[in-house]
Amino acid sequence: MKVMAFNGSPRKKKWNTVTLLENVLKGAMSAGAETELVQLYDLSFSGCISCFSCKKLSRKEDGVCAVQDDLTPVLDRVKEADALVIGTPVYYGAESASTRAFMERLLFPYNNYAKDLKHLFPKRINTAMIYTMNLPEEMVEAVGLDSMSGFTKMLMEMHFGACELLLSTDTLQFDDYDKYASAMFDKEAKARRHAEVFPEDCKHAFELGIRMASGE
Ligand SMILES: Cc1cc2nc3c(=O)[nH]c(=O)nc-3n(C[C@H](O)[C@H](O)[C@H](O)COP(=O)(O)O)c2cc1C
């Protein structure tokens, strides 16, 4: 059982998205899974270039992206994974740019244009999307983040299998709010939330990791 996680935040250590992913992987490891964390911002890669090699009738294999870059070996390893967990900060109401580029390359080769809608990924696996965001929970619906994340969940389910969503809201953005132009935020409330609610989100991430590793 191998659980692969992908960090779509450029902040690769200690910040919100990667901390939640690390908790997912700890949970998965506690349930006996082998794990891998891929830092998308360590890799040089593009999104889909619309070459349609993956749709050619003469293609030798399903689910292969013809673009050759740092993502190529990662996408090869995805073929062996039993669960996929993608973490991303919300940037302007969507996944971060690297996460979007990664998902285009991950999904499109398995996107079947045939009539019977057969899944091209060889097996059904568990997946999860983790979103971290500055916005408070009560704003999620008002700005459409529930439908944005719901659409991505639907895509993951179409291509791979059941997809859980974990949304971590009202995250801490800076170590020291006094050092940045940030008057619109209540720094005490942010610190309190980080101390009291974020650990709960981490606990949910750990439990999610156990479920990912269950393979059920
Ligand atoms: C370029 C940029 C755009 C952002 N856009 C949004 C946004 O649209 N909605 C939101 O709630 N937070 C937004 N944020 C805040 C981040 O989503 C939030 O701080 C997140 O938890 C950062 O994750 P990290 O700590 O793992 O890097 C944005 C941050 C940046 C840098």
Ligand as a Chemical Component Dictionary entry (heavy atoms), coordinates in Angstrom:
data_LIG
# 
_chem_comp.id                   LIG 
_chem_comp.type                 NON-POLYMER 
_chem_comp.pdbx_formal_charge   0 
_chem_comp.three_letter_code    LIG 
# 
loop_
_chem_comp_atom.comp_id 
_chem_comp_atom.atom_id 
_chem_comp_atom.alt_atom_id 
_chem_comp_atom.type_symbol 
_chem_comp_atom.charge 
_chem_comp_atom.model_Cartn_x 
_chem_comp_atom.model_Cartn_y 
_chem_comp_atom.model_Cartn_z 
_chem_comp_atom.pdbx_ordinal 
LIG C1  C1  C 0 -1.015 34.664 -4.300 1  
LIG C2  C2  C 0 -1.922 34.346 -3.144 2  
LIG C3  C3  C 0 -3.293 34.314 -3.356 3  
LIG C4  C4  C 0 -4.166 33.963 -2.314 4  
LIG N1  N1  N 0 -5.518 33.921 -2.553 5  
LIG C5  C5  C 0 -6.366 33.528 -1.577 6  
LIG C6  C6  C 0 -7.768 33.410 -1.824 7  
LIG O1  O1  O 0 -8.255 33.653 -2.919 8  
LIG N2  N2  N 0 -8.566 33.010 -0.797 9  
LIG C7  C7  C 0 -8.058 32.708 0.441  10 
LIG O2  O2  O 0 -8.836 32.353 1.332  11 
LIG N3  N3  N 0 -6.730 32.796 0.701  12 
LIG C8  C8  C 0 -5.878 33.183 -0.283 13 
LIG N4  N4  N 0 -4.519 33.247 -0.039 14 
LIG C9  C9  C 0 -3.993 32.801 1.286  15 
LIG C10 C10 C 0 -3.514 31.352 1.289  16 
LIG O3  O3  O 0 -4.430 30.505 0.638  17 
LIG C11 C11 C 0 -3.368 30.842 2.728  18 
LIG O4  O4  O 0 -2.535 31.680 3.461  19 
LIG C12 C12 C 0 -2.836 29.410 2.738  20 
LIG O5  O5  O 0 -3.147 28.776 3.940  21 
LIG C13 C13 C 0 -1.327 29.364 2.500  22 
LIG O6  O6  O 0 -0.874 28.039 2.550  23 
LIG P1  P1  P 0 0.613  27.672 3.030  24 
LIG O7  O7  O 0 0.743  28.225 4.415  25 
LIG O8  O8  O 0 0.684  26.213 2.991  26 
LIG O9  O9  O 0 1.541  28.313 2.059  27 
LIG C14 C14 C 0 -3.628 33.632 -1.043 28 
LIG C15 C15 C 0 -2.228 33.681 -0.835 29 
LIG C16 C16 C 0 -1.387 34.045 -1.863 30 
LIG C17 C17 C 0 0.116  34.065 -1.636 31 
# 
loop_
_chem_comp_bond.comp_id 
_chem_comp_bond.atom_id_1 
_chem_comp_bond.atom_id_2 
_chem_comp_bond.value_order 
_chem_comp_bond.pdbx_ordinal 
LIG C1  C2  SING 1  
LIG C2  C3  SING 2  
LIG C2  C16 DOUB 3  
LIG C3  C4  DOUB 4  
LIG C4  N1  SING 5  
LIG C4  C14 SING 6  
LIG N1  C5  DOUB 7  
LIG C5  C6  SING 8  
LIG C5  C8  SING 9  
LIG C6  O1  DOUB 10 
LIG C6  N2  SING 11 
LIG N2  C7  SING 12 
LIG C7  O2  DOUB 13 
LIG C7  N3  SING 14 
LIG N3  C8  DOUB 15 
LIG C8  N4  SING 16 
LIG N4  C9  SING 17 
LIG N4  C14 SING 18 
LIG C9  C10 SING 19 
LIG C10 O3  SING 20 
LIG C10 C11 SING 21 
LIG C11 O4  SING 22 
LIG C11 C12 SING 23 
LIG C12 O5  SING 24 
LIG C12 C13 SING 25 
LIG C13 O6  SING 26 
LIG O6  P1  SING 27 
LIG P1  O7  DOUB 28 
LIG P1  O8  SING 29 
LIG P1  O9  SING 30 
LIG C14 C15 DOUB 31 
LIG C15 C16 SING 32 
LIG C16 C17 SING 33 
# 
